[in-house]
Amino acid sequence: MILKILKNNFGEERNGLSAEFTGGNFWQGAATGLTVSWLNHTWHQHIDPKKYTIAALADTEGANGAGHQAYAGDHPDGTTKYVSKDGVKDLNGDGKRDNGGVYGESAYTIKGDFSSMQDVLNAYPEYDSYVTFKVTGSQARMAYNAAVTSAKSYYLLVGASCVDVVSVALNAAFWKDPTIYFHRESSIPNVRFIQYNEIYYFHSPTYNK
């Protein structure tokens, strides 16, 4: 929030200085900058309002208590999407995941025909916790595309697992905002989920209204 305010103020000050350098009035230039900033903000709110919800879903008892995460989110096409990176494929057909489940070709689930977030939760009752964020249509689209790309990528227990699908998706949605970042230090889903909640509560007045 502080960075965003400073950024706006600097924008207005630059307009004022430009006016002075070109022989105009500093305060008129600053006022013009403020007006343009407000109109631009208002225009974006009307053109692409925050009417979509994206979520980090958590099965806190999954993976022997370490947890499992998946992405779910509304999409501008009118559906709600679900994306989960489920581990390593069983290419041998022996009922065991290749390479002990540590690395290999990814097994994933991508479904895009749900009617609502509740519809997703009804289909996957194992998710006992979730955190949501309000986003614009363009943010929702970017988050979903990033989640799909991450889910289809090579699976690594550390660095490219279920939890990274969610972090990549959320960071794709909020990449333009310097005040928010979903860290990826921990590879344990339940630990990462706690961090998501901290970000949610810190930014809730801004991102969830």
N, C-alpha and C positions, 0 to 999 in steps of 0.2 A: 504493500500500500504506500509506503513512504517513497519508494522508487518511482511509483506511478505518479505521485503528486509532484515530485521534483522534476520529472520528465515533462509534465504539463507546464510547470512554471518556467522551465528553461525554454520551452517552445514559445511561450508568450514573451519572455525577455528577448529572445532572438528577434522576434517580430518588431519589438520596440527599438532595438539597436539598429536593425535594418532601416527603420524609418528615419532614425537620426542620421545615419550615414548617407542616406539618399536625400536629406534635406527636409524630411517630414517631421511630424511631431511624435516624440517617443511614446507618450501615453495613448495617443490615437493608434499607434502601431501595436501597442500591447493590448489595447481593447479589441482591435481587429483580430489579433492572434487568439484571444480568449473566445471571441464569438465564433471564429472558424473551428476551434477545438470543440466547442459545445455543439455546434451544428453537425460536425463530423460524428461525434459520440451519439447524438440523437438519431442521426440518419442510420447508423449501424444498428442501434437498438430496434428501430422499426423494420429495417430490411432483414436483419438476422437476429431476432431476439433469442434470449436464453430460455427456450421452451422445451428443450430436450434433456433427458437424464441419462447419464452414463454411470456405471457402477463397477466397483471391485467386489466380487463375490468371494466369500471365504467359507470353506468347509474346514472348520478348525480341528476336526477329529481325523481328517484325512492324512494319508502318508504316515501312518503310525504315530499320529499326534503332532507331526511337524506342520500339517495343514496343506490344503490345496486351494489354489485361487483360479478364478476365471473372470473374463470380461463379459459384461452385458451392457447394452445401451440402446436407446432409441436411435432411429435413423431417419433422415429426411425422406426416405422412400415410404414412410408410414409404418414400418415394421420395427420390431425390437430384435436386436442381434445377440447371439451368444457365441463366445469363442473360448475354447479351453485347450491348453496343451497338456495332453494326458500322460506323457511319458515317452518311452522308447517303444517302437513297433516290435512285435513278435514276428520277425521275418522267417524264422525257422519253423514256426507252427508247432512248437513244443509246449506252448502254454507259459513260456518264460520270456521275459523281455530280454532282448539282446544286450550283451555287454553288461549284464547285471543291472540294467536300467540306469546306468550312469551316463551313457552317451549313445548316440545313434540316430537313425532316421526317426523323425517325430511322429508320434500318434496324436492326432488332434481331432477335436469336434468343432465344427462350424455350422451353426444353424441360424437362418435369417428370416424365419417366417413366424416369429412369435408376435402376438398382438399387443403385449404390454410387458413391463418388468415383472408384474405379478405372475404372468403366464410363464415366464422363465423360471421363477422360483417354484411354481407348482410342478413344473416338469423336472426340476432338479432339487428335491427337498433336502438333499444332503447339505446344501449351503445354509448354515445357521446364522451367518452374519454377513452384513454388507455395508458399504459406505457409498453414498451417491454424490454426484456433482451436477449442477445445472450448467448446461452449455448451449452454444448456438448450433445451428445446423451444420455449419462448416466445421466446427470443432468435433461434433459427433461423427461426421464423415471421416475426418482425419484419424480419430481415435480407433474407429472400426477398421480402417484400412491398415493401420499400424499393428493392430491386434492380429489380424489375419496373416500378415507377413511374418510376424514373430512366431505365431503358432506353427506355421509351415516350415520354419527354419529348423536346422539341425538341433537336436536336443542335447543339452548339457545340463547335468544336475546342478552345477554351479555356473551361473551366468546366462543360461538360455533355457530356463524351465518355465513352469506355469506362472510363477510369480513375475517373471520378466515380461510375459505377455501383457499383464495388467499395467506394470510400470511404464512400458513402452507406449501403450495406448494412452494412458493419462498424460504422459509427457508430450505426446503428439498433440493432444487437445489443448494443452496450456503452454505450448512452446513460445508463444509470443509474450508471455507475461514473465518478467524477470523476478517477480516476487514469489513464484511457486515452482517447486521442482520435487518430483517423486524420486527420492534417493533409492539406490540399488545396492547398498552396502551388504545387507544381509540376504542370503539365499534361502532362508527359512521363511516359508509363507506366513506363518503366524506372527513372526517378528515384523515382517514387512507390513502386515496388515495393521499393526499397532501404529506404525509410522503414517499410514494413510489416514487413520483416524485423527492423529495429531494435526495433520495438514488440514483435514476437513474442519475441525473445530477452530483452528487458527484463522482460516479463510472463510468460515461459514457466512459471516455477514455480507461478504462480497460475492461469493460464488454460489450461494444457495438461496437466493431470494427471488 
